[in-house]
Amino acid sequence: MPREPLILPCAALACGILVAHFFYFTPADLLIPGLICVATAVLAFVLSAPVRARWAVICTACALFGVLMQVVHRQDRTPHLNVGNGGVALLSGCLVSPPDLSPGQERFTLELAPGADALVSADLKPGEKLRLAYGERVELPAKIRLPHDYQDPGEFDYAGYLAARHIYWRASTSAISDIRRLPGRCGSRALATVFSIRTWALGRLRALYPGDPHTRALLAATLLGETAGVERRWTNAFRITGTYHALVISGLHISIVAMALLFLLRVLYVPRLAALWAAVGVCWGYSLLAGFHAPAVRASAGFMLFVVAATMFRRTRTLNLLAFIGILYLTFDPSQLFDPSFQLSFLAVTLIAVFARPAMERFTVPLRTAVRRFDQRGYDPQVPPRAAQWRLELRLLAETVAAWTRLPEAAARRILVCLTILATFAADLAIISACVQFGLALPMIAYFHRVSITGISANIFVVPLLSLVVPLGFAAIITGSHWIAWTAKLLLQWSETIAAWHVHFEPAWRIASLPLWIAILFAFSLLVLAIAIRRWRRWTISALAASLAVFAVLCLQPWTPELHRGMLEVSAIDVNQGDSLFIGFPDGETMLVDAGGFPGMSRMTRKPNLDIGEDVVSFYLWSRRIHHLDYVVLTHGHSDHMGGLPAVLDNFRPNVLWISVEPETPEWRNVQKHAAADGVPIVSFNPDTPPFGIGGTRIRVLAPPLGYTPGAGAQNDDSLVLEITYGRRSVMLEGDAERPIEDDMLAAGELGPVTLLKVGHHGSKTSSSQEFLDAVQPQIAFISDGYMNLFHHPNKGVLKRLAQHHAAAFRTDEDGLLTFLTDGKRVEVKTFR
């Protein structure tokens, strides 16, 4: 009988869910295999079959059960509203999530029917506030939009993320006066009480930190899981250094709450079991208060099972406990298997149990045991030999310190004991952090393309500081004490400073998507290392060396990017309402023209948490295993072209940044700052620049014209217009150039027919004039525009003119990623859809 008998059934259950995820089954398909499995199980136990045969039957049954659970929970139909996408409907329902307050807007979740919710956003005027609470019934007219993903390879499935939470529509109303309360209550009274406490706690934070939205928002996220007011720039240092888990609600926070309460109850002489069960109740209450986030719920469930085992005087094994929680979760919600949070949480605990715990038992546990009852020499025979040796060495050290400092020997011993406890605590944190960072390399690369190196030391300082922030923050909320609130703020600032300091030592590289073979090899090396630690200890060093070698290869990324050698590629990345073009040259050199962004970002009161350059453009490039760009081009300084550029410069360190004319704006100065930090030279181009070649192509600069004078701010006509010719085919990239620039290019007399035209200004009526199209005669037209954008791009007149010129028009809002390929003769166009 294995020491952790639930591991294999849990793994088999997960395999069954995985199979049913990729292959379609009906309940009828499982009837005969299920009957055979049941009959085999009965025979195996009746006939006393060998243990291995019994385990094979059990695992097969668990796998079939996993397939069945995935089939049962599969939703074949998506709810529908009797209104088209973009239409207006009168919605009524139950408010199941209180409003999230952010500047100028509030959001809440409205349950229209069981399992069919809408995410509603309401615009606020200055001074307005929406006072809605959980359980109220409301009615409002709203514009309905279906959730929409960026249609590029490797992008986050936002629509699927919302659907997993039963949210199928996004609704917006322009005035909160249109929201009408309906009579009656709905929802759960218990949840209503929890949400009222949560609202009260958020109100206390606002009162404790008036005029300090930064501290208020971070503490709301740390204590209550409320992230609506957190700006991305405030958490970047925590993300980069791998300490973000200590900032937001996670299993760590449940552990902190449980330990703080247990310490308090034990000080008050509450019996051990009573204190443990009281801590269980508080942990579940805290999970509810913090928004019932999955990591907190999983940690509360694990702690409760530990207390159940302690009550029954049973020894708990971490992996067995973890497998039991996994079986429960996957039985009731098989989709959790594909949730990154679920994967990272379970893998982290597994890594601590398999790798960190044996390391601590070998290095820090003997030292911690050695200082227990340090003054009692008679206790020496009762500790393991290694701990007894440490006790002797520490006593000799204490005598030496006393002799040098002339301190009493008892005082020297007490100081030495305190220092030893602190050192073992720091060493434990370093061991845990190293094991988790190393073991989670694959999922961190898959989901975030990042592996933190400085997290090993950053966690030693950040985790204790933020662990103190949790009890102090709650104490400040409960008591209203400004002194306690000031202390919590100070510790939070220290943790931010430490994380920001570590960022300077974090390697600049980011890891692109991995080939399957290296991912399998690294996972296999970790499995071999785990088996060696538990069964073949003499091979542990060799297995560790092999894992580290594979990890080094993984970080060095010696594999080549996915490029079309011998062909010119132009791909329009779907960045919603903006521009970003990837160009692959025949010799393998790469270029990015613009990096997307949000239109009018400089006028926004609160910057979006989504960074187009990081979360869309970079993720697409990483999905093609591109980790360096040779050239980056900025056509002009509007935010929907330049907003993502700082992240692209940081992530891909191009050899050069090409620009045209850039007015001195704060946004452009920020780009210059990143270019200087990344060592990227900036080169200005104009039509006086002679034609030049890259990778067998010929490039001409067509605009802006000589003598062009930019305005005080960025304008569309600042756009750098390029023509790239390869063999008999040519491509024209127009940026946002409007009719005046098109007329100037016509007057210069250098325009001719092109194969591909990247249509100017997202297909706006201000570009692509009849005369211009007569001159360039495009065969193919790419239009980069946003899904259901507010500007109504592309203009119907432009589409009509393109059709009159027999140009095949493709749009990113309808077709997603657009790819043009040519070998100089043949042409191929691919779309994401």
Sequence and secondary structure as in RCSB ss.txt:
>XXXX:A:sequence
MPREPLILPCAALACGILVAHFFYFTPADLLIPGLICVATAVLAFVLSAPVRARWAVICTACALFGVLMQVVHRQ
DRTPHLNVGNGGVALLSGCLVSPPDLSPGQERFTLELAPGADALVSADLKPGEKLRLAYGERVELPAKIRLPHDY
QDPGEFDYAGYLAARHIYWRASTSAISDIRRLPGRCGSRALATVFSIRTWALGRLRALYPGDPHTRALLAATLLG
ETAGVERRWTNAFRITGTYHALVISGLHISIVAMALLFLLRVLYVPRLAALWAAVGVCWGYSLLAGFHAPAVRAS
AGFMLFVVAATMFRRTRTLNLLAFIGILYLTFDPSQLFDPSFQLSFLAVTLIAVFARPAMERFTVPLRTAVRRFD
QRGYDPQVPPRAAQWRLELRLLAETVAAWTRLPEAAARRILVCLTILATFAADLAIISACVQFGLALPMIAYFHR
VSITGISANIFVVPLLSLVVPLGFAAIITGSHWIAWTAKLLLQWSETIAAWHVHFEPAWRIASLPLWIAILFAFS
LLVLAIAIRRWRRWTISALAASLAVFAVLCLQPWTPELHRGMLEVSAIDVNQGDSLFIGFPDGETMLVDAGGFPG
MSRMTRKPNLDIGEDVVSFYLWSRRIHHLDYVVLTHGHSDHMGGLPAVLDNFRPNVLWISVEPETPEWRNVQKHA
AADGVPIVSFNPDTPPFGIGGTRIRVLAPPLGYTPGAGAQNDDSLVLEITYGRRSVMLEGDAERPIEDDMLAAGE
LGPVTLLKVGHHGSKTSSSQEFLDAVQPQIAFISDGYMNLFHHPNKGVLKRLAQHHAAAFRTDEDGLLTFLTDGK
RVEVKTFR
>XXXX:A:secstr
  SSTTHHHHHHHHHHHHHHHHS   HHHHHHHHHHHHHHHHHHHHTT  HHHHHHHHHHHHHHHHHHHHHHH  
      SS TT EEEEEEEEEEEEEEETTEEEEEEEEETTEEEEEEEE  TT      TTEEEEEEEEEE     
 STT   HHHHHHTTTEEEEEEES GGG EEEEEE S HHHHHHHHHHHHHHHHHHHHSTT HHHHHHHHHHHH 
  TT  HHHHHHHHHTT GGGTSSSHHHHHHHHHHHHHHHHHTT  HHHHHHHHHHHHHHHHHHTT  HHHHHHH
HHHHHHHHHHHTT    HHHHHHHHHHHHHHH GGGGG HHHHHHHHHHHHIIIIIHHHHHHHTHHHHHHTTTTT
 GGGGGGS HHHHHHHHHHHHHHHHHHHHH   HHHHHHHHHHHHHHHHHHHHHHHHHHHHHHHTHHHHHHHHS 
  STHHHHHHHHHHHHHHHHHHHHHHHHH  HHHHHHHHHHHHHHHHHHHHHHTTS S       HHHHHHHHHH
HHHHHHHHHT GGGHHHHHHHHHHHHHHHHH  S     TTSEEEEE   SSS  EEEE TTS EEEE     TT
GGG SS  S  HIIIIIHHHHHHTT    SEEE     HHHHTTHHHHHHHH  SEEEES     HHHHHHHHHH
HHTT  EEE  TTS  EEETTEEEEEEES TT    SS  GGG  EEEEEETTEEEEE TT  HHHHHHHHHHT 
    SEEE GGGG TTSS HHHHHHH  SEEEE   TT TT  S HHHHHHHHHTT EEEEHHHH SEEEEESSS
 EEEEE  
